Amino acid sequence: MVDTKTLVEKGSKTQEKKTPGAVGLLERGAFDQLFQVLQAQGYTIVGPTVREGVILYDELESPDELPIGWTDEQEAGTYRMQKREDEALFGYTVGPHSWKRFLFPPKHRLFRATRGKDGFDIEEDKYDGPNYAFLGVRACELQAMAIQDNVFLGGDHVDPHYRSRRESALIIAVNCGKAGQTCFCSSMGSGPKAGTGFDLALTELISKDGHAFLLEVGSKKGNKIFKKLPIEKAGKKEQKAADAVVAEAEAQMGRQLDTEGLKDLLYRNYQNPHWEEVAEKCLSCANCTMVCPTCFCSTVEEMTDLSGDHAERWRRWDSCFTMDFTYIHGGSVRQSTRARYRQWMTHKLATWFDQFGTSGCVGCGRCITWCPVGIDLTEEARALRASDQGELQTGMQAEA
């Protein structure tokens, strides 16, 4: 049994919302059995692993593939892996991948058409892939999934491809024990503790006397997994230790974003000269949208063979930073980098509320870390607030 006294003494009580359900302790030596149970129930496990100098998400066969003893250090435009002093399995923040690449793939065939005797036969693609168990989902990423659920499953037009993947997935969250220098999830109310949206949630507890995981059940599906594991009893002492881990992560938060009145601030500064300063740095490379866990822009491409007897329609990720994205007859709606960056930031933090009722940002910090020139969303918002023009601008005019 892990001794949680040291961890309890290090932190303070947290006030995050608790998800009702069974709670128990899974010792590190029994963690392999989680993989065995998931695989026995037909799940393909996807989780963090080390590839090409980063911690990213990929299919896993064994816990040995997890980033054991590794962490990441992040700053604006900077990512470095470093060894930890312990053997933590989840002692990192987030890497360049988000879970949307498994729920909303970067490239996906929508249908194929084959010429027949009476015209073309249309065959729509349906999801027949694996049932994924997502292991290591952070609280901010749970919020990102909820946001994308609203985009793809809300309203009258439901995306069947997204729905099939989403409904079959098992979500195993991991509460953060470490925050990165580009993280600001606490500002967005999305972390660092998972409150809802998971089937199981882990909190990694490491002290000088042991290594274990506090395991919380968040759904009936998660409870079926929980019952098959060698769970030990967890009491208030272990819960306080888990709260201490999360509290320590919140104290390490590297960035903050003042969201008070932010929507109206962006609306009334549509013509603020500061956008030109951002444009001088921005490369319009679209990195920020590619790593963002909530961005959903896409385009479709028609492909045919040389005979004309076979055609396919593919959907692939796109970005509001590309010239072709807003191209219509006569040219692009947003021709300048100034207009494209302003569109992205204003959509993410303002017009997203008008469309979907929430912010489009969860504070994961990926857009800051993976921007080649280190543009910082939180700094840009702060600069706009400092140079606030003070008058609500109702017209958002297209730029030449």
C-alpha positions, 0 to 999 in steps of 0.5 A: 500500500502506498504511503500517502502522508507525504503527498497529503502534507504537500498540498491543500484541499481542492474545490473541484466538482466530484463525479459520484461513483466508486473510488479505489486504489490500484497499486503500480504493480497491478497496473498491467492488469488494467491493460489486460482487462481492456484488451480482453474486452476488445478495446484497442488502447491508445495512450501517451508514448515517446516517439521522435523526441515527443510524447504523443498518442498512439496505439499501445500493447503494453504499459511498458510503452508509456513514457515512464520516467519522462516529462516535458518542458514547454515554453512559447515555441519550445518543447523539450523532453527531460528525465524525471527523478521518479518512474511516473507513468503520466508525469508530463503535460500534453504533447502535439497530438490531441484526441481529435485525431482519433475521433475526427481524423486528419483525412477520412474518406466519406464515400466512393462511387463506381460506374455501373450499368445504370449509372454510379453506385454510391457506397458511403463509408461507415466506421468499422474500426476498433473500439478505442480506450483512450488512456491518459486524457487530461481534464482540458482534453475532456472539455475539448471533447465536450466542445467537439461533441457540441459541434459534431453532434449538436443541432440538426446536422449530426456527423455520423462518422464522428458519432460512431467513433465517439460512442464506441470510445472508453475514456480513462482520464488522468488528473494532472500532477504537473502543469506546463509553462504554457498551460492556462486551463484553470483560467478556462475552468477546464482543469487540472482536475477531471470533473465529468466526461470520463468513464474512469479517472486516475490520479497518480500518487508517488511518495518515498514509500510507494506508487499507486493510482487513485481510481474513480468511476464515472460511468457504468461502462467504467464500472465494469472495468473497475470491478475486474481490477484488483482494487484496494480500499481508498479512504479520505487519506488517499483522496486528500493525497490526490487532491494535493497532487491536483493542487500542486499542478494548479499552483504550477500553471504557467499562463493566465488568461483574463476572460472577464469581458473578453468577448466584447473586448475582441468585438470592439477591437476589430480594427485595433492596430495591434493586429498588425503587430501580430501579423508581422510575426505570424507565418500563417503556418496553421500549426496552432489550428493543427494542434488545437484540440477543438478546431474543426475546420475541414475541406472536401476533395473529389478524386477520380481515376483516369478511366472515370469509372471510380471516384471518391470524396475525402474530407481532410483538416483545413485551417482558417490560416490558409489562403484557399480556406476562404477563397470564393469567386473573385478571391480570398475573403481574408487575404492578409495575415492580420485578418486571418490571425484576428479571425482565429483568435476572435472565433476561438474566444468570442464568436464561438460563444455565439455559435455554440454557447462556450469558449473554443479554448480549453487552455491546453497551451498547445498553440503557444508551445507549437507556434514556430515564432512563439506567439502567445494567445494570452499575451495577445489578449493582454495586449488588446486589453491594454490598447482597448479602443473602447467602442463596440465595433459592430461591423466586421468588414472583409479585408482586401 
